[in-house]
Amino acid sequence: MLSSDVSALDELLAPDLIFTNHLGQLLGKEDDLAAHRSGMLKVKELTPSEQHVRPNGDVAIVSVRMQLSGMYDGSPAAAIFVSRVSGLSPLTRLGMLLAAHSSIVA
């Protein structure tokens, strides 16, 4: 995310990714990749805290408070977010992001 490495993100994001952003918009993998590819989304800093991981078979539910700063569509952006559901790909057995939700925390 920090380098907008679209090739790496393409491998880490599940093909049927469900991402609900802080505005309540439902986005998919191609939406996320397009934002990085076009430069619309530029992440400058990610600082995690308060991480909780709950493994369950081939899936892990992760809740982490993440301080994010960067640019979105030419405007400064800052947020604190996110819950994630990650799972192992049946083909590669590598972790992939299946779903994510972000919220701004006051």
N, CA, C and O of each residue as an XYZ file, in Angstrom:
424
protein
N       0.824     -1.191      0.000
C       0.000      0.000      0.000
C       0.868      1.255      0.000
O       0.578      2.219     -0.708
N       1.938      1.234      0.803
C       2.775      2.427      0.912
C       3.433      2.796     -0.407
O       3.624      3.977     -0.697
N       3.779      1.802     -1.202
C       4.433      2.086     -2.485
C       3.475      1.946     -3.661
O       3.883      2.085     -4.814
N       2.189      1.670     -3.374
C       1.198      1.431     -4.430
C       1.686      0.370     -5.410
O       1.517      0.506     -6.622
N       2.288     -0.677     -4.880
C       2.778     -1.783     -5.693
C       1.576     -2.626     -6.147
O       1.144     -3.538     -5.443
N       1.059     -2.309     -7.307
C      -0.154     -2.949     -7.809
C       0.039     -4.445     -8.020
O      -0.894     -5.220     -7.807
N       1.224     -4.862     -8.433
C       1.483     -6.299     -8.622
C       1.395     -7.045     -7.294
O       0.788     -8.113     -7.222
N       1.991     -6.492     -6.251
C       1.931     -7.125     -4.932
C       0.507     -7.116     -4.396
O       0.039     -8.118     -3.856
N      -0.187     -5.987     -4.542
C      -1.576     -5.903     -4.084
C      -2.462     -6.898     -4.827
O      -3.363     -7.497     -4.239
N      -2.202     -7.070     -6.119
C      -2.984     -8.014     -6.918
C      -2.872     -9.434     -6.357
O      -3.840    -10.194     -6.390
N      -1.701     -9.789     -5.846
C      -1.507    -11.117     -5.260
C      -2.116    -11.229     -3.868
O      -2.537    -12.314     -3.466
N      -2.169    -10.126     -3.126
C      -2.643    -10.153     -1.742
C      -4.157    -10.006     -1.609
O      -4.731    -10.438     -0.609
N      -4.804     -9.408     -2.594
C      -6.244     -9.184     -2.526
C      -6.984    -10.333     -3.207
O      -6.661    -10.708     -4.334
N      -7.968    -10.882     -2.519
C      -8.774    -11.958     -3.103
C      -9.537    -11.436     -4.315
O      -9.937    -10.272     -4.334
N      -9.745    -12.277     -5.330
C     -10.461    -11.834     -6.532
C     -11.846    -11.267     -6.229
O     -12.310    -10.357     -6.916
N     -12.503    -11.801     -5.208
C     -13.852    -11.332     -4.872
C     -13.861    -10.499     -3.587
O     -14.815    -10.543     -2.811
N     -12.775     -9.736     -3.377
C     -12.644     -8.848     -2.221
C     -13.892     -7.987     -2.031
O     -14.463     -7.474     -2.993
N     -14.301     -7.842     -0.775
C     -15.369     -6.910     -0.401
C     -14.746     -5.898      0.550
O     -14.280     -6.263      1.630
N     -14.734     -4.642      0.160
C     -14.185     -3.585      1.003
C     -15.233     -2.492      1.172
O     -15.711     -1.926      0.189
N     -15.585     -2.201      2.406
C     -16.489     -1.106      2.711
C     -15.648      0.025      3.268
O     -15.032     -0.111      4.325
N     -15.621      1.149      2.552
C     -14.773      2.253      3.007
C     -15.476      3.097      4.067
O     -16.614      2.824      4.448
N     -14.781      4.113      4.527
C     -15.296      4.959      5.609
C     -16.523      5.767      5.206
O     -17.184      6.350      6.065
N     -16.835      5.809      3.914
C     -18.031      6.509      3.428
C     -19.196      5.541      3.223
O     -20.279      5.948      2.802
N     -18.969      4.258      3.522
C     -20.002      3.249      3.346
C     -20.086      2.709      1.931
O     -21.010      1.960      1.612
N     -19.141      3.075      1.076
C     -19.128      2.598     -0.308
C     -18.549      1.197     -0.364
O     -17.544      0.907      0.284
N     -19.181      0.330     -1.137
C     -18.724     -1.035     -1.320
C     -17.820     -1.090     -2.545
O     -18.233     -0.740     -3.651
N     -16.582     -1.532     -2.337
C     -15.592     -1.578     -3.403
C     -15.066     -2.995     -3.551
O     -15.132     -3.795     -2.618
N     -14.545     -3.296     -4.730
C     -13.952     -4.596     -5.001
C     -12.467     -4.469     -5.272
O     -11.882     -3.390     -5.180
N     -11.880     -5.596     -5.607
C     -10.449     -5.647     -5.871
C     -10.036     -4.689     -6.985
O      -9.074     -3.936     -6.834
N     -10.758     -4.717     -8.092
C     -10.381     -3.864     -9.225
C     -10.502     -2.387     -8.884
O      -9.718     -1.576     -9.378
N     -11.474     -2.019     -8.044
C     -11.600     -0.623     -7.599
C     -10.354     -0.199     -6.823
O      -9.813      0.885     -7.040
N      -9.908     -1.071     -5.913
C      -8.746     -0.761     -5.091
C      -7.483     -0.664     -5.948
O      -6.698      0.273     -5.806
N      -7.297     -1.633     -6.829
C      -6.122     -1.612     -7.699
C      -6.121     -0.380     -8.598
O      -5.074      0.230     -8.815
N      -7.286     -0.014     -9.119
C      -7.385      1.154     -9.996
C      -7.017      2.442     -9.259
O      -6.382      3.325     -9.836
N      -7.407      2.556     -8.000
C      -7.076      3.753     -7.210
C      -5.570      3.875     -7.025
O      -5.025      4.978     -7.079
N      -4.894      2.754     -6.809
C      -3.434      2.781     -6.675
C      -2.771      3.019     -8.024
O      -1.841      3.817     -8.137
N      -3.256      2.321     -9.046
C      -2.662      2.415    -10.386
C      -2.727      3.845    -10.925
O      -1.764      4.329    -11.519
N      -3.840      4.509    -10.721
C      -4.043      5.858    -11.268
C      -3.378      6.952    -10.438
O      -3.239      8.084    -10.901
N      -2.967      6.621     -9.220
C      -2.399      7.635     -8.340
C      -3.461      8.376     -7.539
O      -3.139      9.293     -6.783
N      -4.733      7.983     -7.699
C      -5.799      8.626     -6.933
C      -5.574      8.425     -5.432
O      -5.872      9.314     -4.634
N      -5.046      7.251     -5.048
C      -4.773      6.937     -3.651
C      -3.269      6.828     -3.456
O      -2.605      6.024     -4.110
N      -2.738      7.643     -2.552
C      -1.321      7.590     -2.209
C      -1.220      7.535     -0.696
O      -1.559      8.495     -0.004
N      -0.751      6.407     -0.190
C      -0.609      6.215      1.247
C       0.815      6.577      1.638
O       1.781      6.019      1.118
N       0.926      7.522      2.564
C       2.238      7.986      3.015
C       2.685      7.262      4.285
O       3.862      6.940      4.444
N       1.733      7.010      5.186
C       2.083      6.415      6.468
C       0.977      5.488      6.951
O      -0.207      5.803      6.829
N       1.370      4.349      7.496
C       0.466      3.402      8.157
C       1.101      3.035      9.492
O       2.202      2.487      9.530
N       0.409      3.336     10.583
C       0.935      3.022     11.905
C      -0.091      2.190     12.666
O      -1.126      2.713     13.079
N       0.189      0.884     12.860
C      -0.783      0.013     13.533
C      -0.684      0.091     15.051
O       0.372      0.381     15.614
N      -1.822     -0.178     15.697
C      -1.886     -0.335     17.153
C      -3.130     -1.155     17.477
O      -3.977     -1.376     16.611
N      -3.234     -1.596     18.698
C      -4.419     -2.318     19.165
C      -4.845     -3.441     18.209
O      -5.994     -3.488     17.769
N      -3.925     -4.323     17.903
C      -4.204     -5.413     16.965
C      -4.756     -6.632     17.691
O      -4.226     -7.051     18.721
N      -5.827     -7.196     17.140
C      -6.443     -8.414     17.659
C      -6.619     -9.384     16.499
O      -7.187     -9.019     15.470
N      -6.140    -10.610     16.652
C      -6.226    -11.624     15.605
C      -6.964    -12.833     16.163
O      -6.625    -13.346     17.230
N      -7.978    -13.281     15.426
C      -8.760    -14.457     15.815
C      -8.716    -15.482     14.680
O      -9.525    -15.413     13.754
N      -7.767    -16.442     14.746
C      -7.708    -17.479     13.710
C      -8.887    -18.445     13.838
O      -9.361    -18.734     14.937
N      -9.341    -18.931     12.692
C     -10.420    -19.903     12.666
C     -10.263    -20.730     11.393
O     -10.771    -20.346     10.339
N      -9.575    -21.846     11.480
C      -9.327    -22.666     10.294
C      -8.436    -21.930      9.305
O      -7.354    -21.465      9.660
N      -8.894    -21.827      8.064
C      -8.131    -21.139      7.021
C      -8.424    -19.641      6.961
O      -8.002    -18.960      6.026
N      -9.147    -19.131      7.958
C      -9.524    -17.713      7.968
C      -9.059    -17.084      9.272
O      -9.054    -17.736     10.316
N      -8.672    -15.825      9.209
C      -8.353    -15.065     10.419
C      -9.109    -13.745     10.355
O      -9.115    -13.065      9.328
N      -9.740    -13.396     11.457
C     -10.391    -12.092     11.566
C      -9.422    -11.194     12.316
O      -8.956    -11.533     13.404
N      -9.127    -10.055     11.728
C      -8.145     -9.135     12.289
C      -8.804     -7.788     12.512
O      -9.426     -7.225     11.611
N      -8.658     -7.285     13.716
C      -9.098     -5.924     14.016
C      -7.856     -5.160     14.429
O      -7.152     -5.563     15.355
N      -7.586     -4.072     13.755
C      -6.399     -3.283     14.080
C      -6.738     -1.805     13.949
O      -7.373     -1.375     12.986
N      -6.307     -1.060     14.918
C      -6.446      0.394     14.823
C      -5.237      0.873     14.024
O      -4.095      0.690     14.447
N      -5.489      1.483     12.877
C      -4.419      1.862     11.958
C      -4.506      3.350     11.645
O      -5.508      3.822     11.108
N      -3.460      4.080     11.980
C      -3.386      5.497     11.622
C      -2.865      5.580     10.193
O      -1.770      5.098      9.900
N      -3.634      6.181      9.317
C      -3.277      6.295      7.906
C      -3.182      7.768      7.547
O      -4.022      8.568      7.960
N      -2.172      8.125      6.786
C      -2.112      9.471      6.215
C      -1.630      9.355      4.777
O      -0.861      8.457      4.434
N      -2.093     10.275      3.946
C      -1.723     10.267      2.546
C      -2.580     11.233      1.756
O      -3.008     12.267      2.269
N      -2.828     10.886      0.496
C      -3.626     11.735     -0.396
C      -4.694     10.872     -1.061
O      -4.451      9.718     -1.414
N      -5.882     11.454     -1.226
C      -6.950     10.794     -1.963
C      -7.539     11.805     -2.928
O      -8.096     12.821     -2.512
N      -7.416     11.529     -4.206
C      -7.940     12.394     -5.258
C      -7.423     13.825     -5.115
O      -8.166     14.788     -5.302
N      -6.124     13.947     -4.777
C      -5.483     15.248     -4.690
C      -5.667     15.993     -3.386
O      -5.132     17.091     -3.228
N      -6.403     15.432     -2.451
C      -6.630     16.081     -1.161
C      -5.966     15.272     -0.045
O      -5.910     14.044     -0.107
N      -5.462     15.974      0.976
C      -4.893     15.251      2.107
C      -5.936     14.344      2.743
O      -7.108     14.704      2.849
N      -5.498     13.169      3.161
C      -6.403     12.204      3.781
C      -5.745     11.650      5.035
O      -4.552     11.347      5.059
N      -6.557     11.527      6.070
C      -6.090     10.910      7.313
C      -7.261     10.142      7.894
O      -8.401     10.604      7.850
N      -6.983      8.991      8.430
C      -8.047      8.169      9.002
C      -7.455      7.195     10.006
O      -6.252      6.933     10.022
N      -8.321      6.681     10.825
C      -7.974      5.580     11.708
C      -9.001      4.492     11.448
O     -10.203      4.754     11.493
N      -8.548      3.274     11.175
C      -9.465      2.216     10.786
C      -8.923      0.851     11.138
O      -7.792      0.886     11.622
N      -9.421     -0.235     11.019
C      -9.874     -1.159     10.025
C     -10.122     -2.528     10.660
O      -9.440     -2.900     11.615
N     -11.046     -3.244     10.159
C     -11.228     -4.666     10.454
C     -11.026     -5.412      9.148
O     -11.383     -4.923      8.076
N     -10.452     -6.600      9.249
C     -10.162     -7.375      8.044
C     -10.517     -8.835      8.265
O     -10.506     -9.330      9.392
N     -10.830     -9.507      7.183
C     -10.962    -10.955      7.195
C      -9.981    -11.469      6.155
O     -10.074    -11.124      4.977
N      -9.056    -12.284      6.588
C      -8.060    -12.835      5.685
C      -8.189    -14.351      5.665
O      -8.592    -14.966      6.653
N      -7.846    -14.940      4.540
C      -7.920    -16.391      4.418
C      -6.805    -16.914      3.551
O      -6.147    -16.157      2.836
N      -6.597    -18.204      3.617
C      -5.595    -18.852      2.785
C      -6.200    -19.198      1.438
O      -7.300    -19.745      1.356
N      -5.472    -18.875      0.393
C      -5.899    -19.247     -0.941
C      -5.806    -20.762     -1.083
O      -4.773    -21.346     -0.756
N      -6.873    -21.414     -1.569
C      -6.805    -22.877     -1.733
C      -5.762    -23.297     -2.769
O      -5.292    -24.435     -2.747
N      -5.400    -22.393     -3.669
C      -4.426    -22.739     -4.708
C      -2.994    -22.553     -4.234
O      -2.150    -23.421     -4.453
N      -2.714    -21.429     -3.585
C      -1.341    -21.114     -3.217
C      -1.058    -21.299     -1.738
O       0.103    -21.357     -1.332
N      -2.110    -21.394     -0.920
C      -2.001    -21.472      0.535
C      -1.350    -20.223      1.116
O      -0.853    -20.250      2.242
N      -1.347    -19.144      0.368
C      -0.848    -17.869      0.862
C      -2.022    -17.040      1.362
O      -3.141    -17.176      0.867
N      -1.769    -16.191      2.332
C      -2.822    -15.342      2.876
C      -3.307    -14.322      1.859
O      -2.509    -13.703      1.156
N      -4.615    -14.152      1.788
C      -5.233    -13.160      0.908
C      -6.267    -12.395      1.709
O      -6.928    -12.959      2.581
N      -6.406    -11.124      1.418
C      -7.427    -10.305      2.053
C      -8.760    -10.597      1.392
O      -8.918    -10.388      0.189
N      -9.730    -11.083      2.177
C     -11.051    -11.437      1.666
C     -12.039    -10.300      1.812
O     -12.849    -10.053      0.918
N     -11.972     -9.604      2.944
C     -12.924     -8.525      3.219
C     -12.272     -7.536      4.163
O     -11.404     -7.897      4.957
N     -12.698     -6.283      4.071
C     -12.181     -5.244      4.964
C     -13.252     -4.182      5.142
O     -14.106     -3.969      4.282
N     -13.175     -3.530      6.283
C     -14.078     -2.427      6.594
C     -13.247     -1.356      7.252
O     -12.431     -1.657      8.123
N     -13.435     -0.107      6.855
C     -12.716      0.985      7.497
C     -13.714      1.972      8.089
O     -14.784      2.213      7.530
N     -13.346      2.522      9.207
C     -14.151      3.534      9.880
C     -13.214      4.609     10.406
O     -12.090      4.320     10.815
N     -13.673      5.819     10.394
C     -12.912      6.894     11.027
C     -13.250      6.865     12.507
O     -14.418      6.867     12.894
N     -12.217      6.839     13.322
C     -12.388      6.803     14.771
C     -11.998      8.160     15.338
O     -10.908      8.667     15.070
N     -12.890      8.738     16.118
C     -12.612     10.064     16.690
C     -11.616      9.968     17.807
O     -11.261     10.983     18.407
